[in-house]
Amino acid sequence: MKLFDITVEPIWITRVNLEKGNGVKEHMHKNYYHLVYVNSGYLEFMINNQPYIISDNMLTIARPGDTQGWYNKQNNTAKTYEIKFTVFDNDLKYAIKKLPDILYGNPFQKTILKKILREIKEDNDYCMKYIGLYLKVLIYDLVRSKIADSINTDENMRILSPSQAAIRYIHDNYHTDLSLEKISKAINFNKTYLSAAFKKSEGITVGDYIYRYRIHKACELIAYGDLQLSQVSYMTGFKHIQHFNRIFKKYIGIPPGEYRDATPKEIINYKRFNNRFNTEVFPVRSGRVYEVESQTGYYRPKEDV
């Protein structure tokens, strides 16, 4: 029985702690992949000239030819795991190619990474072979949800209506610079036709949907995380914090800073923020009670009785 194979072969594994001001200059590998997993802290990444902020349990895989660099500009130490590896299976290479630049890890993947690091300490004849097996499981777990999407993508897109295709594209790319023209080219629909079809189907414009979805994701980040508002703005596709503040208040009714302090589930004005978005992600964090202003429909803190 053949216990080991060479589908995925590890080259280099390490654990790196980066203090404020430390980082890795932008670089590129020609022949192997480079996985960086952020165990804790915040790092500012530049991947193929696209900026990102990566925090706890997030990771990125640079493919051969990709450029990447990262820096810690926060006061706290950023703790990372790094793995360089080669892939010999063409189907797996194709699946990795389809992965987004930034991935969200899960507990299973974190456990596998810990097993890999534990194997390094063993330093025996078989440790690198076992690491290769664990790494193979990790990579397959990362790509499993994407493999089906990478097969017959064009045929799948033809099955979707114009608005469905646009919505899927927006959900996958909301953090990037989006426009009606960019979306229409990506999903192969005429721009004018897409605009009219989307408005008829969804009742709002493509641009309005983009903002609604970005603000929905911003609410998730604020409710569940401890990110600075400037980081939330950046991660949800806004170029300037002032623009983010203005759009956030337009759809939510209060500024993001006030939302961060309260975050009650009822904060969403349901008439403004249509039911497509899941409002159950807004837990009560401070116990403040809100009431609706009858004239504006906005929520405001209820005065103590």
N, C-alpha and C positions, 0 to 999 in steps of 0.2 A: 504494500500500500504506500502510495506517495503522500507523505504528510505535508511537505512544503512545496510551494511553487514560487514562481518569480513574476506573478502578475504585478505586484507592487514591491519594490525593493527600497528599503530605507538607506539613506546615505549618511545622514547627520541629524542627531537629535540633541536638543539642549533646552534648559530652562533659563530664561533671562529676566532679570529685574532691572527696570529702567527708572532712574531717578529723574526729577525735573530737569529739563534741558538736554537729556540724553536721547539718542535715537539712532536710526540707521539711514544713511543717505540713499537716495533713489538709485536703484541698480536693477540689473536684469540678468537672468540665468538662461543660457541657451539650451541646455540639455536636460534640465530637471525641474521639478515642482518645489515650491516653497510654501509650506503651511505655517501661518502664524495664528496662534490661539491666545486671546487675552483672558487670562484667568481672573484678573481683577485690575481695576484702574481704567484710565482713559488714554487712548493714543490717537493722534491725528495722522491718518494715512493719506498718501498720494499714490493712487493706482492708475497707471496709464493716463496720467495727467488729470484724473478725477479725484477730488478731495472727499474724504470720509472721516467720520469719528467712530472709533470702535471701542466698545466698553466690555464689561463683564460677560463672559460666555459667548462672545462673538469671535468670528475667525475669518480669515481670508486665505485663499489658495492662489498664489501667483503661478501661472502656467509658463512654460518655456516661451520666452519672447516678451512676456509682460514686464513692465517696469513697476517697481514699488519702493516706497520708503516710508518711515514712520518716526514720530517724535512724541515725547511726553512733555507737554506744556503745563501739566497740572502739578500741584504741590505734592500729591500722593504718589507713591511708587506704583508703577505699572508692572504687573507680573505676567510673563508670557511663556508659552511653550512654542518652540520652533522645530519643525521637521522638514528636512529636505529629502526628496524621494524621486525615484523614477517609476514610470508606468510602462508596461510592455504589452498591455492588452488594448487593441485599437478601439473597441467598443467603450471601454472605460475612459480612454483618452477623450473620445467624443463626448461622453457624458460630463466629464469634468469641464470640458470646453463650454458647455451650456450652463454651467453654474454661474450665478451672479457674483459680482466682486466680493460682496459681503454676505456672510452666512451666520445664522443664529444657531448656536450649539444647543444640545440637549443633555440631560443627565447621563444618558447612555454613552454619548460621545466623550463626555468628561471622564467617565469611568475608564473607557478605553485608553484615553490619553494618560491617565494615572498608571494603568497597567504597563503601557509602553515605557514610562519613566522608571517604573519599578524594575522592569527587565534590564534596563541599562546597568543598574546596580549589581545585578547578578554576574555580569561579565564572564559568561561561560561560552562554550562552543556553539550553543544553540540560541543565545539571547537575541542575536540579530535576526535569526529565522523566525523566532516567536514574535519579535517586533514587527516583522514583515506581515505576519498573519493578522496581528492586531490592527496594523495600519490598513491592510486590505479591508477589514471589517469596517473601520472608521470611514474610509473613502466611499465604500458602497452604501453605508448608511447615509452619508451626506448627499449622494447623488440619486438615491432610490426614488425620491419624489419627483425628480427631474427627468428620469430616463423616459417615462411615458410621454412627457411633454415634448421631448426632443425627437420623437418618432412621428413622421408624417405631419409636421407642424403646419405646413401650408394647407393640407387637406383639412385639418382640424379647424383652422381659421376660416375656411370657406363655409363650414357648417354653422359657425356663429353668425348672428346678425351683425350689422355694422356697429350698433351700440354695444353689444356684448363684447365684440372684439376690442373696441376702444376701452371699455371698462377694464377688461383683463390687462390691457397694455398699461393703463393708468395705475392699476394696483401694483404692477411689477416695477414701474418706473417713476412713481410719484416723487421720489427724492431727487430726480434729475431735472434738467431744464426741459419742460414740456410745452408744447404748443399744438394747436389744431393741425397745422401743416406737418409737424413731425409725426404725430400720431397717425394721420391719414396715410403718409408714406409707409410707415411701419406695418400697417395692417392692409395696405393695398386697396384703399377706397379713395374715391375722389373727395377732395376737401369739402367742396360745397355740398355734395350729396351726404357726406358723413355728418356735417353740421346740421342739416335739415332732418336727417333720419334720427339723430341722437336727441334733438329737441322734441321731436314727435314721440319718441319712445320713452324718454326719461322725464320730459317736462322741464328740463333745464338745459343750459348750454354745456358744451364740453368744458369750457373754461371754468364755469361755475362748479361742475362736478370735480374737477381737479382740485380746486380750493377746498371744497367740502371734504374730500377724502384726505387731503393733507392736514386739515385741521382736526379731523377725526383721529388720525395717527398721532398728531401732536398731543391731543387729549390723553391718549393711551400712554405716551412717554411721560407726560407730566404726572398722571395719576399713579403710575406704577414705578417711576424712577425718581432719582435725585439729580437729574441733569440740570445744568444751567439753562435758562430760557434761550440763550444764544445758541447753545448746542442743539436744543430741540428745533429751533428755527432752521438751523443748518441741515439737520438730518431729515427734515420734511420738505426740502426743496426751495426754501426761501433764501434769497441772496442777501437780504438786509433784515435786521431785527425789527426795524421800524415798520417795514411792510408786513412782517409776520404779526406784529402787535395789532396793526390796523385790521388785517383780514381776520385774525382770531376774534377780535371784539365784534366785527361785523356778523359773524356766524354764531358766536356763543353768547354775545351780549355783554360780556365783561372782559377786561384785559387778562392775558395769560397769567400775570403775576397774582391777580386776585383769585383766579381759578386754582392756581397752585396752592394757595393758602387754604382753600375750602374743599374743592373737588367733591361736592355732593353728587349723588347719582342723578338728582333731578336738575342739575345745572343746565343740561341741554334744553334749548327751546325747541320742542318737537316740531312746531310749525315751520321753523326756519331750517332745521337740520332733519331732513326727511328720514322716514323709518328704515331706509336701506341700511343705515349705519347702526351698529349694535351699541346701544347706550348703556349696556350693563357693565361697561368697563370703567365706570366712573364711581368709585366707592367714596363713602364719607370718610374724611380724614381728620376734620377738626371739630365736627359737631355743630358747625354754624348752620343756622336755619335760613333758607332763602324764600322769598315770596316774589310773585310776578307783578311787575308794574303794568297796570291795565292799559295805559296809553301806548307804551313802547313794546310790551311783550317781553322785555328783558327781565332777568333775575337780579335781585339785589338782596343784600343781607337784611334779615328781618330785625327790626329794633327790639331790644330787650323790653319785656313788659315789666 
